[in-house]
Structure formats: C-alpha cells, structure tokens
C-alpha cells in the first residue's frame, strides 16, 4: 500500500466530480423517476377517459395534491439524507409519520364506509403501482448510489416513500376505479388501496438499498 | 507530512472546492492528520485494524464522495461522518462492534466548529443521573449488569432499562 502522502498526491491530481455536477445528476435522476412513472402508467395503461372532467372535482384534486406533496417532500428529504452528515430530525420524522397515519386513518375509514360498493378490481392498483414503481425505485437507487447516505434507515424509508408516491401519482391519472364508489368519499377510499402498495416498496428498498448503495 | 494548521482555513477549503489541486492536497493533509489522531485514539486496543489503513481508506472515500460535501456546512462534521462510516465498515469486517464511546466520539467530532456537534461529556451530563451512572458503569467502564446493579442498588432489569433509555437519548442528541 502506498504511503498516505503518496496517496494524497495521487488523489490531488485525479479528477473529482463537483457538487454542482452532483446536484445536476440528482435532479436528472428525480426527473427520470417522475418521467418514467408518467410514461409507464399513461403510456401503457393510458389516462382515465374522464380526466378532463375530474380535474375540476375537489376530491380528486385533494388526492392529487396530497400525493404530489408526499412525492415532493420525500424527494427533497431523500436528497438531503444522501450526504454523510445528514439525517432527519425527530420533528420531521414525527410529522411524516403523522401525515401517513392520518392519511391511512382517513382513507381507511372511507374504504370501510364504502365497503359494500368495493369490488375486487380496485386491488389492481396495488399490482400496477408496484410493477411500474420499479422504474422510479431504480432511478432513485441510482441517485443514492452516486451519493453517500449517512443514515441508512432514513435513506431506505425515504427511497420507498418517494418511489411509491411517484408511481402512485402517475397511476392516479389513469385510475378511474373511484367511479364505482359513491362521491365524495370514493377518491379518499382509493387512497387506502394505493397505500397497500407501500409495504412492497419498503420491502424492496430494504433488500436493494444495502446491495446497491454501499459506499 | 501534515499541514501544520489546527483549523482548516475557509479560503483553503473554498479553493479546494473550486478545483485548486494544491489546496485540495492541503485539505487532504489536514484531514489525514485529523483522522490519524482520531483513529489512533479509538483503535489502540482493537486488534486487526491499522489506523493508517483506515486513514487511507477514508481519504479514498473522501475523494470519491467529495461532491456530496455541501460548502454551506462545516467541513469537519462531514469528514467525521465519512470516518465513522469507514470505521463501522472496518469493524464489521473484523466482526467487531463499534463501542458506544467510539461511535459517539467519532460522530461528535469534538474539535468541529459546528455548535450542533457536541462533545460526549456534555451529552452524558445532560442525561438524568440514573441513566448517566448506568451508562458510565456498563458502557464506558465495561462493568457487568450485575455489578452495576449492585453499585446502583437497583435490579439488573432496571439497569438494563436505564442503559437502553440513556443510549436512545444519546443517539437522539448526536443525530437529532
């Protein structure tokens, strides 16, 4: 092994990537995650036929807004925890868990109230969100691979949440299963079934993150 | 040869970030000195890991992950976070566990300028008396649970609980 001084001289003359390049690459990976989600869901499954009409419905917009907010926050936080000296503060962790718990509780209650109208077809969302979610999951794994997360558990959970929310956000533009459910709780109830896919992402992130993002 | 500076000059760091090879070499020399002191202190009783090997391994990682350093934040905590990661990796390779005091010591980076990276002693001092005593006896002085329980006049189960709660509180303080 070379001496430390020799190593330093070698490193000093070797090329190294800058923070600006890194930020640009991260932005590219995030755009790819979102873009691939939209491409797969809308390109293969297609947008819901009444999309132009439902975009005016407040309950549909609420669902979209919630998912978009989850995607934005999880992507921002994923970037933040991708450095060695960063981790989520307890306040942020608590807030995130509270939002997820309230979403699960609210949507679960809606699904329970509408249980007599629910058909087995609604469970298709778990399959499609999970299947097409592999694209954002791999893009964001690549983002982490180029970084150096210091807190692995935080990185894993955010990787799962960000991939799920990107895939779900795109799927929402296709899914019209809420039509068979009475308004205004139909959209909220569908959110519960979307959430059933989240454990798949958590499991995949737990398996893949240590394999691909060791540094 | 180490750069004879105690504190890393912001202008030197800025020049290194800007692509100046000489400044970058100086930053690496400064980092090597800091890492060497840290690893020598932590690894003196741990067999199978050479501090200098770990210094070099950490410098390689610093170079490979240089782009993840955010210039708006202090450099030393970032360096020590990389060091901690490499130390844990090395200990795992040797099937050793990172002692709490070592993990806290590395993470705390006691000479770091950042006020949010505190020393171990103030961290311990902030714990309730019972938790502090239990951690000092069991984790720092490596007494058995039974010995600590006898000294603290508590049951072994109560001592385990105090250590667990104290450790959780310390981790929260180190990584808020």
Contacts between the chains, C-beta under 8 A, distances in Angstrom:
chain1	res1	chain2	res2	distance
A	1	B	53	7.0
A	1	B	56	6.7
A	2	B	56	7.9
A	4	B	32	5.4
A	4	B	52	6.5
A	4	B	55	5.9
A	4	B	56	5.6
A	4	B	59	7.1
A	5	B	1	6.0
A	5	B	29	7.9
A	7	B	56	5.4
A	7	B	59	6.2
A	7	B	60	7.5
A	8	B	25	5.6
A	8	B	28	4.5
A	8	B	29	6.0
A	8	B	32	6.6
A	8	B	59	6.7
A	9	B	25	6.6
A	11	B	24	7.7
A	11	B	25	7.8
A	11	B	28	6.1
A	11	B	59	6.6
A	11	B	60	7.4
A	11	B	63	4.6
A	12	B	21	4.9
A	12	B	22	7.4
A	12	B	24	5.1
A	12	B	25	3.7
A	12	B	28	6.6
A	13	B	21	6.1
A	14	B	63	6.9
A	16	B	24	7.8
A	16	B	63	6.0
A	16	B	66	4.9
A	16	B	67	7.2
A	17	B	66	7.3
A	17	B	67	4.5
A	18	B	17	7.7
A	18	B	19	7.5
A	18	B	67	5.9
A	19	B	17	7.3
A	19	B	67	5.2
A	19	B	68	7.6
A	19	B	69	6.7
A	19	B	70	6.8
A	19	B	71	6.8
A	21	B	67	6.4
A	22	B	67	3.7
A	22	B	68	6.6
A	82	B	68	6.9
A	83	B	68	4.6
A	83	B	69	7.5
A	83	B	70	6.4
A	83	B	78	7.2
A	84	B	65	7.1
A	84	B	68	6.6
A	84	B	78	6.0
A	84	B	81	3.7
A	84	B	82	5.0
A	84	B	85	6.2
A	85	B	73	7.0
A	85	B	77	4.8
A	85	B	78	4.6
A	85	B	80	7.8
A	85	B	81	4.0
A	87	B	175	4.8
A	87	B	176	8.0
A	89	B	176	5.4
A	90	B	172	6.3
A	90	B	176	6.4
A	147	B	65	7.6
A	147	B	68	5.5
A	148	B	61	7.6
A	148	B	65	4.2
A	148	B	68	4.8
A	148	B	82	7.1
A	148	B	85	7.6
A	150	B	81	4.9
A	150	B	84	7.9
A	150	B	85	6.7
A	151	B	175	6.7
A	215	B	61	6.8
A	215	B	64	7.6
A	215	B	65	6.4
A	215	B	85	7.3
